[in-house]
Amino acid sequence: MRSSPLAVLVLLLQVPALEVLAAGSDAKGEDTRPRTAASQVGAPIETAPPNVPEFKPAFPGQTRAPAVKSTTAFKVTEIATGLEEPWAIAFLPDGRMLVTLKPSGKLLIVSADGKKSPAVEGLPKVDGRDQGGLMDVELGPDFGKSGLIYWSYYEPREGGNGLAVARAKLVDGAKPRVEGVKVIFRMMPTLDSTKHAGGRLVFAPDGNLFVTLGERSILPGRVQAQDLASHLGKIVRIKPDGSVPQDNPFVGRKGAKPEIWTTGHRNVLSAALDAEHKLWVVEMGPRGGDEVNLISKGKNYGWPTIGYGEEYSGAPLHKKTAAPGLEQPVYYWDPVISPSGAVIYSGALFPEWKGNLFIGGLSSTALVRLVMAKDRVVGEERLLTDRKERIREVVQGPEGALYLLTDDPDGKLLKLSPR
Ligand SMILES: [Ca+2]
């Protein structure tokens, strides 16, 4: 007999997106034909006025892409509840999941039917105030042999904190623990801030590790996003042992941090590789300025010089949206979605989603789906809006379902699979 320790609640998806489509397409009349993956309406899913109407997109489709609607019916299963502000999921080879809890710094192992392990022992203390704590977790590329896992966290330091990345051997069992903890990267300088330290980890197929960072929100940090002597506001690329790949773009430049891969970022909480191994990130922007960026070695993504948003006070932030030598975002949102967590779908369960960029939305309380073509966004859908939950993380499970975490003191681990 099989029994689950938790009642598994299966919610059938409603079709709120269709209602939004109808509301957004009233100029053309409601389209009542059956919709297919290819059927799009011209109106964007976003109907609220922009915060910064004076800023216009650099090219058609850079914002407010046409609304699209998934045709594959799916269900949402609550795998686990009672997770205190969970942040990230990493799948173990046997289908269990490592799940991080941000403020407490706890790492749990959660089984496919929702059983939680005791907290993994041996992780260093985190600064769990505000946006800080234990962030991402990933298996090392050689996990099968080494058992190494990697995680990012706000490291308490003299004079403040900073993002750190550590690795250790996971020792599984009834009382799981880590052994041989080594801090392999420390974002410098240390600042006294509880915000904007990034923290997403992505292993590239060549074994190098991308770590996304942020500029700490406070003004002394913000200006460092353009400073090669600082890690703040950068994406860095390191080897699994923390050493610097010699083909990093600023290796050998006097005064530059050699770990830097790209510059000019505000706070990157979402990163994913596509089928061609290109790195995509989604940046938490200012008011009216969340961005999707396609990351290329050595490029400058503009923060705080250019952008499409404004200060949350409403004060102007950028004189211009474009400047020579500064990259344009592939896509931006005004109003914002507050992105956190992203995956590019490659599974077999939802053929119509292949190559789509999924993003967890916090303030937007949605799972945002972007349909991509030739490195541009050609369609946008907001899923799960009926649940009204802040979505912190989205990953693809080994069988091709999507797994999500909700951002809440009573956070949930959700599975999204075909009905
Ligand atoms: Ca930018």
Boltz pocket constraint, residues with backbone or C-beta under 6 A from the ligand:
constraints:
  - pocket:
      binder: B
      contacts: [[A, 264], [A, 291], [A, 301], [A, 302], [A, 303], [A, 306], [A, 307], [A, 327], [A, 328], [A, 329]]
      max_distance: 6.0
